[in-house]
């Protein structure tokens, strides 16, 4: 009887793990009624492509409900394949939500209003970015960018510093990027971290004192793709959803 109970208990645990392993990447009935759409189905790169190429995003993998670059085998891919991942669809007014987790000393980003039009070589030439970074801790160095103002996790990269609420490296962070009629808001882990306005005089001044001042099309597009950046480090994304506003 004791052995039978152990077997039954193990079966229940296994069934529970099996049912929850891919529990993310789904929409509730409420979210569906509010207009949310999944950008990642948890098992494929459907709806995405590598920047500059409409072909398969072979370098990006979908495993265990996570979307990530195949960094461990990066040398097996060509330079053309080792690129940022962008959505097939473009967005203007939107609210984006996702979770991210970064590797030790890792660097990545989430860009929006990216123009994949064949005229620009990289997404950052057009799309503003929420920084994804290992900030480190007082006793452990993170990525070198963590020492730079406006380059830390959650910042509007090289433009505005955010409230610092990123979780320690290796843990999941939940973010929201909301852009409506030029009003841009960032949230991280439930905290409203940045609020600014796109495309006005102040925006132009911010661009003018940033590294983007030499990029004539940066931050000007009013619709474009969502982009997950590959910056040479391992990074993972999940629960990616968006709604048009």
QUIPE-V481300 format. One record per residue. N is the residue number from 1. RES is the residue in one letter. OMEGA is omega in whole degrees, -180 to 180 (* if undefined). Layout:
n->N res->RES omega->OMEGA
n->N res->RES omega->OMEGA
This chain:
n->1 res->X omega->180
n->2 res->X omega->180
n->3 res->X omega->179
n->4 res->X omega->180
n->5 res->X omega->179
n->6 res->X omega->180
n->7 res->X omega->179
n->8 res->X omega->180
n->9 res->X omega->179
n->10 res->X omega->180
n->11 res->X omega->179
n->12 res->X omega->180
n->13 res->X omega->-180
n->14 res->X omega->179
n->15 res->X omega->180
n->16 res->X omega->179
n->17 res->X omega->-179
n->18 res->X omega->-176
n->19 res->X omega->-176
n->20 res->X omega->-176
n->21 res->X omega->-179
n->22 res->X omega->-175
n->23 res->X omega->179
n->24 res->X omega->177
n->25 res->X omega->176
n->26 res->X omega->177
n->27 res->X omega->174
n->28 res->X omega->177
n->29 res->X omega->179
n->30 res->X omega->179
n->31 res->X omega->178
n->32 res->X omega->-180
n->33 res->X omega->180
n->34 res->X omega->176
n->35 res->X omega->179
n->36 res->X omega->176
n->37 res->X omega->175
n->38 res->X omega->172
n->39 res->X omega->180
n->40 res->X omega->-177
n->41 res->X omega->177
n->42 res->X omega->-175
n->43 res->X omega->-180
n->44 res->X omega->177
n->45 res->X omega->179
n->46 res->X omega->-179
n->47 res->X omega->-179
n->48 res->X omega->171
n->49 res->X omega->176
n->50 res->X omega->-179
n->51 res->X omega->178
n->52 res->X omega->-179
n->53 res->X omega->179
n->54 res->X omega->-179
n->55 res->X omega->-180
n->56 res->X omega->179
n->57 res->X omega->-173
n->58 res->X omega->-177
n->59 res->X omega->180
n->60 res->X omega->-175
n->61 res->X omega->175
n->62 res->X omega->-177
n->63 res->X omega->177
n->64 res->X omega->177
n->65 res->X omega->-180
n->66 res->X omega->177
n->67 res->X omega->-173
n->68 res->X omega->174
n->69 res->X omega->-177
n->70 res->X omega->-173
n->71 res->X omega->-178
n->72 res->X omega->180
n->73 res->X omega->-173
n->74 res->X omega->-177
n->75 res->X omega->180
n->76 res->X omega->-176
n->77 res->X omega->178
n->78 res->X omega->177
n->79 res->X omega->-179
n->80 res->X omega->180
n->81 res->X omega->-178
n->82 res->X omega->-176
n->83 res->X omega->175
n->84 res->X omega->-180
n->85 res->X omega->-178
n->86 res->X omega->179
n->87 res->X omega->175
n->88 res->X omega->-177
n->89 res->X omega->177
n->90 res->X omega->-174
n->91 res->X omega->176
n->92 res->X omega->174
n->93 res->X omega->-173
n->94 res->X omega->167
n->95 res->X omega->-178
n->96 res->X omega->174
n->97 res->X omega->173
n->98 res->X omega->172
n->99 res->X omega->175
n->100 res->X omega->176
n->101 res->X omega->-174
n->102 res->X omega->177
n->103 res->X omega->180
n->104 res->X omega->-177
n->105 res->X omega->-176
n->106 res->X omega->-178
n->107 res->X omega->176
n->108 res->X omega->180
n->109 res->X omega->176
n->110 res->X omega->-178
n->111 res->X omega->-180
n->112 res->X omega->-173
n->113 res->X omega->177
n->114 res->X omega->178
n->115 res->X omega->175
n->116 res->X omega->-170
n->117 res->X omega->-179
n->118 res->X omega->-179
n->119 res->X omega->-176
n->120 res->X omega->-174
n->121 res->X omega->-177
n->122 res->X omega->179
n->123 res->X omega->-176
n->124 res->X omega->178
n->125 res->X omega->-180
n->126 res->X omega->-170
n->127 res->X omega->171
n->128 res->X omega->-171
n->129 res->X omega->163
n->130 res->X omega->-176
n->131 res->X omega->171
n->132 res->X omega->-170
n->133 res->X omega->166
n->134 res->X omega->-179
n->135 res->X omega->-174
n->136 res->X omega->179
n->137 res->X omega->178
n->138 res->X omega->-179
n->139 res->X omega->179
n->140 res->X omega->179
n->141 res->X omega->174
n->142 res->X omega->176
n->143 res->X omega->-180
n->144 res->X omega->180
n->145 res->X omega->-179
n->146 res->X omega->178
n->147 res->X omega->-176
n->148 res->X omega->177
n->149 res->X omega->-178
n->150 res->X omega->178
n->151 res->X omega->-176
n->152 res->X omega->-177
n->153 res->X omega->178
n->154 res->X omega->-180
n->155 res->X omega->165
n->156 res->X omega->-162
n->157 res->X omega->177
n->158 res->X omega->-179
n->159 res->X omega->-178
n->160 res->X omega->175
n->161 res->X omega->-180
n->162 res->X omega->168
n->163 res->X omega->-173
n->164 res->X omega->-179
n->165 res->X omega->-180
n->166 res->X omega->178
n->167 res->X omega->-179
n->168 res->X omega->-179
n->169 res->X omega->180
n->170 res->X omega->178
n->171 res->X omega->-180
n->172 res->X omega->174
n->173 res->X omega->178
n->174 res->X omega->-178
n->175 res->X omega->173
n->176 res->X omega->171
n->177 res->X omega->-177
n->178 res->X omega->180
n->179 res->X omega->-178
n->180 res->X omega->178
n->181 res->X omega->178
n->182 res->X omega->177
n->183 res->X omega->-176
n->184 res->X omega->179
n->185 res->X omega->174
n->186 res->X omega->173
n->187 res->X omega->175
n->188 res->X omega->178
n->189 res->X omega->175
n->190 res->X omega->-178
n->191 res->X omega->176
n->192 res->X omega->-168
n->193 res->X omega->-179
n->194 res->X omega->172
n->195 res->X omega->179
n->196 res->X omega->-179
n->197 res->X omega->179
n->198 res->X omega->164
n->199 res->X omega->174
n->200 res->X omega->-177
n->201 res->X omega->-179
n->202 res->X omega->177
n->203 res->X omega->180
n->204 res->X omega->178
n->205 res->X omega->178
n->206 res->X omega->178
n->207 res->X omega->-176
n->208 res->X omega->178
n->209 res->X omega->179
n->210 res->X omega->177
n->211 res->X omega->-178
n->212 res->X omega->-177
n->213 res->X omega->179
n->214 res->X omega->-180
n->215 res->X omega->-168
n->216 res->X omega->-178
n->217 res->X omega->-177
n->218 res->X omega->172
n->219 res->X omega->-178
n->220 res->X omega->-178
n->221 res->X omega->179
n->222 res->X omega->167
n->223 res->X omega->-179
n->224 res->X omega->-177
n->225 res->X omega->167
n->226 res->X omega->-174
n->227 res->X omega->171
n->228 res->X omega->-171
n->229 res->X omega->167
n->230 res->X omega->-176
n->231 res->X omega->178
n->232 res->X omega->-179
n->233 res->X omega->176
n->234 res->X omega->179
n->235 res->X omega->-177
n->236 res->X omega->178
n->237 res->X omega->176
n->238 res->X omega->176
n->239 res->X omega->-177
n->240 res->X omega->-178
n->241 res->X omega->-177
n->242 res->X omega->170
n->243 res->X omega->178
n->244 res->X omega->-176
n->245 res->X omega->*
